[in-house]
Amino acid sequence: MTHSPAEQLVVARATPEVWPVISGWAHDEGWNPGLRDEESFFAQDPAGFFLGRLDGEPVSAVSMVNYGDHYAFLGCYLVRPDLRGRGYGMTTWKAGLAHAGSRTIGLDGVVAQQGNYRQSGFALAHRTVRHVGRIGTVGQPATHVRPFVAGDREAVGAYDSACWPAERPRFLDHWLATEGHRALVRVVDGRLTGYAVIRPARDALRVGPLFADSVSDAGSLFAGLAAEAGTAEVAVDVPESNPAAVALARSLGLAPAFQTARMYTGPVRPFAEDRVFGVTTLELG
């Protein structure tokens, strides 16, 4: 537990019971959090969420979710707008950093904070651009695409591991099965060639992850996602490190809404960036 000497800010671990406060702030910032994200988030690292309070009232938050011994991801860095500029964010930030220990830390930083992140030792890897809209005409059918079933879990776990810088089995167990989440797989000749998840959120439906071997595989998954979404808008966070992913999102009528920067404090395990057509979530990577 950390106390700010100036205003007696108390930073302590957050529980799922206070998640509505954090997700409400995220919604006010336009981040469009998923309706049941906390089930998967806290499953991965129950000790990785922090809330700052003044006189018992929540004023700041950060998450630092650990994935094994070498990687952590920072997100949900928020301060109540009427109390910014007073050091509460930095006090909360330091509590999160301590939780990560010596792990390499990743984050998706909003434009306004990227300079501060660089001063804290983060280096730019690539930009990520949120694309939003109704999925337009997909130039191919959802061939070989079907709903995820329990028997796919091992193959999906191995595929996810190749597309992400750490193992995250606890997170996946919940992300694939949470009520309201719809997971799709593409299987060709008995081999998994991609998978995607779409979930309800405050505003547009959120897509993530969308991992696929090729543009063709991703297109077929998008066709399946379009059937799930119907006429509802979707939002997908597309990394510019995969130009084919950006081109595919634009070709489907999805428009850029805002950008973040993927940044790291050090090296991460190599992963197949060319398979990442949509990141899982800006909050947890």
ZALO-639637 format. One record per residue (C-alpha): x, y, z; residue in three letters. Coordinates in steps of 0.25 Angstrom, whole numbers, padded with zeros to 4 digits, always signed. Each point is the difference from the previous one (the first is absolute). Last residue first. Example, Ala and Ser with C-alpha at 12.3 -4.5 7.8 and 13.67 -1.06 7.14 Angstrom:
<rs>
+0055-0004+0029SER/-0006-0014+0002ALA/
</rs>
This chain:
<rs>
-0009-0026-0100GLY/-0007+0001+0013LEU/-0008+0013+0000GLU/+0002+0003-0015LEU/-0008-0014-0003THR/+0003-0012-0008THR/+0007+0007-0012VAL/-0006-0001-0014GLY/+0006-0005-0013PHE/+0012-0007+0008VAL/+0006-0011-0009ARG/+0011+0009-0006ASP/+0004+0003+0014GLU/+0004-0015+0002ALA/+0007+0001+0014PHE/+0014+0002+0005PRO/+0001+0000+0015ARG/+0001+0015+0005VAL/+0012+0009+0002PRO/-0001+0012+0009GLY/-0008+0011+0005THR/-0011-0002-0010TYR/-0009+0009-0008MET/-0013-0002-0009ARG/-0004+0013-0004ALA/-0015+0004+0000THR/-0009+0006-0011GLN/-0014+0005-0002PHE/-0012-0002-0008ALA/+0005-0006-0014PRO/-0012-0005-0008ALA/-0005-0014-0003LEU/-0005-0001-0014GLY/+0004-0014-0003LEU/+0012+0004-0009SER/+0005+0009+0012ARG/+0001-0012+0009ALA/+0007-0008-0010LEU/+0010+0011-0004ALA/+0003+0001+0015VAL/+0002-0015+0002ALA/+0009-0001-0013ALA/+0009+0012+0006PRO/+0003-0009+0013ASN/+0009+0008+0009SER/-0011+0011-0002GLU/-0008-0008+0011PRO/-0015-0001-0001VAL/-0009+0002+0012ASP/-0014-0004-0005VAL/-0013+0006+0003ALA/-0013-0005-0005VAL/-0013+0007-0003GLU/-0013-0008+0000ALA/-0008-0004-0013THR/+0003-0015+0002GLY/+0011-0002+0010ALA/+0001-0015-0001GLU/-0001-0001-0015ALA/+0010+0011-0001ALA/+0010-0008+0009LEU/-0001-0012-0009GLY/+0003+0009-0012ALA/+0011+0006+0008PHE/+0005-0014+0003LEU/+0000-0003-0015SER/+0008+0013-0003GLY/+0010-0004+0011ALA/+0003-0013-0007ASP/+0001+0007-0013SER/+0009+0011+0005VAL/+0009-0011+0006SER/+0004-0009+0012ASP/-0011+0006+0009ALA/-0001+0007+0013PHE/-0012+0009+0003LEU/+0000+0002+0015PRO/-0008+0007+0002GLY/-0013+0006-0006VAL/-0008+0010+0009ARG/-0014+0003-0003LEU/-0003+0014+0000ALA/-0005+0008+0012ASP/+0002-0005+0014ARG/+0005-0013-0004ALA/-0005-0014-0005PRO/+0010-0010-0005ARG/+0007-0005-0013ILE/+0011-0010+0000VAL/+0009-0005-0011ALA/+0007-0012-0005TYR/+0010-0004-0010GLY/+0006-0011-0009THR/-0003-0012+0009LEU/+0003-0013-0008ARG/-0009-0011-0003GLY/+0000+0002-0015ASP/-0004+0015+0003VAL/-0005+0004+0013VAL/-0004+0015+0003ARG/-0005+0002+0014VAL/-0010+0009+0006LEU/-0002+0005+0014ALA/-0013+0007+0004ARG/+0001+0007+0014HIS/-0014+0003+0006GLY/+0002-0009+0012GLU/+0015-0002+0002THR/+0006-0013-0006ALA/+0011+0004-0010LEU/+0005+0012+0009TRP/-0001-0009+0013HIS/+0009-0011-0004ASP/+0008+0010-0008LEU/+0004+0008+0012PHE/+0004-0012+0008ARG/+0008-0005-0012PRO/+0009+0012-0002ARG/+0013-0003-0006GLU/+0009+0011-0004ALA/+0003+0009-0012PRO/-0012-0002-0008TRP/-0003-0007-0014CYS/+0007-0013+0002ALA/-0006-0002+0014SER/-0014+0003-0006ASP/+0002-0012-0010TYR/+0004-0009+0011ALA/-0012+0004+0009GLY/-0009-0001-0012VAL/+0005-0014-0003ALA/-0002-0005+0014GLU/-0014+0007+0002ARG/-0006-0006-0013ASP/-0007-0011+0007GLY/-0007+0010+0009ALA/-0007+0005-0013VAL/+0002+0013-0007PHE/-0011+0004-0010PRO/+0003-0003-0015ARG/+0008+0005-0012VAL/+0004-0009-0011HIS/-0006+0009-0010THR/-0005+0014+0006ALA/-0003+0005-0014PRO/+0010+0009-0008GLN/+0000+0014-0005GLY/-0006+0005+0014VAL/-0010+0011-0003THR/+0000+0010+0011GLY/+0003-0002+0015ILE/-0008+0011+0007ARG/+0010+0010+0006GLY/+0012+0002+0008VAL/+0015-0001-0002HIS/+0009+0002+0012ARG/+0014+0003-0004VAL/+0013-0006+0006THR/+0013+0006-0002ARG/+0013-0007+0001HIS/+0012-0004+0009ALA/+0002+0013+0007LEU/+0009+0000+0012ALA/-0004+0000+0015PHE/+0011+0005+0010GLY/-0009+0009+0009SER/+0004+0012-0008GLN/-0006-0007-0012ARG/-0013-0002+0007TYR/-0001+0014+0003ASN/+0002+0004-0014GLY/-0011-0010-0004GLN/-0010+0005+0010GLN/-0009+0009-0009ALA/+0001-0010-0012VAL/-0006-0011+0008VAL/+0009-0011+0004GLY/-0002-0015-0003ASP/+0009-0007+0010LEU/+0011-0010+0002GLY/+0009-0003+0012ILE/+0013-0008+0000THR/+0000-0007+0013ARG/+0009+0004+0011SER/-0011+0002+0011GLY/-0013+0002-0007ALA/-0007+0003+0013HIS/+0009+0012+0003ALA/-0004+0006-0013LEU/-0014+0000+0004GLY/+0002+0007+0013ALA/+0009+0010-0007LYS/-0012+0003-0009TRP/-0009+0003+0011THR/+0009+0010+0006THR/+0002+0006-0014MET/-0015+0001-0002GLY/-0002+0007+0013TYR/+0011+0011-0003GLY/-0010+0012+0000ARG/-0001+0002-0015GLY/-0013-0007-0001ARG/-0011+0001+0011LEU/-0012+0005-0008ASP/+0002-0010-0011PRO/+0000-0013+0009ARG/+0014-0006-0002VAL/+0001-0012-0009LEU/+0011-0010-0004TYR/-0009-0012-0004CYS/+0012-0007-0006GLY/+0014-0006+0002LEU/+0004-0014-0005PHE/+0010-0009+0006ALA/+0011-0009-0005TYR/+0011-0009+0005HIS/-0004-0009+0011ASP/-0013-0004-0004GLY/-0011+0010-0006TYR/-0001+0011+0011ASN/-0012+0010-0001VAL/+0004+0014+0004MET/-0013+0008+0001SER/-0002+0014+0004VAL/-0010+0009+0007ALA/-0003+0014+0006SER/-0010+0008+0007VAL/-0009-0010+0008PRO/-0006+0006+0013GLU/+0005-0005+0014GLY/+0005+0013+0005ASP/+0009+0000-0013LEU/+0000-0013-0007ARG/+0010-0006-0010GLY/-0004-0014-0007LEU/+0009-0011-0004PHE/-0001-0012-0009PHE/+0010-0011-0001GLY/-0003-0009+0012ALA/-0010-0008-0007PRO/+0009-0003-0012ASP/-0006-0008-0011GLN/-0013-0003+0006ALA/-0002+0015+0003PHE/+0001+0004-0014PHE/-0009-0011-0005SER/-0012+0002+0009GLU/+0003+0015-0001GLU/-0003+0001-0014ASP/-0015-0002+0002ARG/-0006+0012-0008LEU/+0012+0003-0008GLY/+0006+0013+0001PRO/-0003+0011-0010ASN/+0012+0009+0001TRP/-0007+0013-0002GLY/+0007+0007+0013GLU/-0014-0001+0007ASP/+0000-0015-0003HIS/+0013-0002+0007ALA/-0005+0008+0012TRP/-0012-0009+0001GLY/+0009-0012-0002SER/+0008+0004+0012ILE/-0012+0003+0009VAL/-0007-0013-0005PRO/+0012-0008+0004TRP/-0002+0003+0014VAL/-0006-0013+0004GLU/+0011-0007-0009PRO/+0010+0004+0011THR/+0011+0011+0000ALA/+0013-0001+0007ARG/+0003+0012+0008ALA/+0004+0014-0003VAL/-0003+0010+0012VAL/+0002+0015-0004LEU/+0003+0007+0013GLN/+0000+0014-0007GLU/+0014+0004-0001ALA/+0007-0012+0007PRO/-0005-0009-0010SER/-0003-0014+0007HIS/+0004-0013-0006THR/-0006-0014+0004MET/
</rs>
